[in-house]
């Protein structure tokens, strides 16, 4: 069964996610301070008749970085062009994207930490002076061509801000960290999504989904859609508490929102390394997961729940992790000299 945490959703999921995306600031729930600061930046820029400063957004997957970029474009009344760091392999790719922008447009660059270093250097004058200096040809016949660009606002998004180089990071006018959502905000998001999807759902069912959504709107919406499927197959037009619990049990999502991948990592840490400490590379090999997947998808939530602790010597499984898995806890495992 597909994980609710898959980084690359299916085409159908992408279409549904797009339909659930807020179209105005009022419908964007949570991240209140960030919304307030961004709206001040946009309002001030409009009063000066200028493009807003370039913005850097970072935080876990599914917290709303792409949605914020769309709202910014809607607010200033401009088009948004979406691409990602790995998709821009050569300077020519970057030139094609930037020269096709219109005055004041928004360029959303997802996974900006994965942009090629040779391409990154071409971004510096593009962001600062709105021009591209391209080198044509090789050897003695090489010449430089300068392309003037329209004024644009670049919004960079990343889950790994520490991997951005200092020169690139310093060229953003403002940086915002998106945090995990509060349970009450997730409930509002589930309720709104249910209305858009024409799902009749009991308040208790909303609370159950919200508690297991890992404080993340994207996960909440995916759980809601899967629960709806279960209700539909069982010829029930109402998503009840019982159907929700049975659906999530079938999906192997427990009461804390942990799914099989989370438990596999915790069990590897406890059973194969006696609770730790253990390095990321060894843990990834034991759990049969990619290191980046653990870092970006699983570990942030496991740390938020207090199940994993990071120490200078590596990852540790906490007492809470043992209790959650129903395993005997030995305090001596955690005595680090």
Order of alpha helices (4+ residues) and beta strands (2+ residues): alpha-alpha-beta-alpha-beta-alpha-beta-alpha-beta-beta-beta-alpha-beta-alpha-beta-alpha-alpha-beta-alpha-alpha-beta-alpha-alpha-beta-beta-alpha
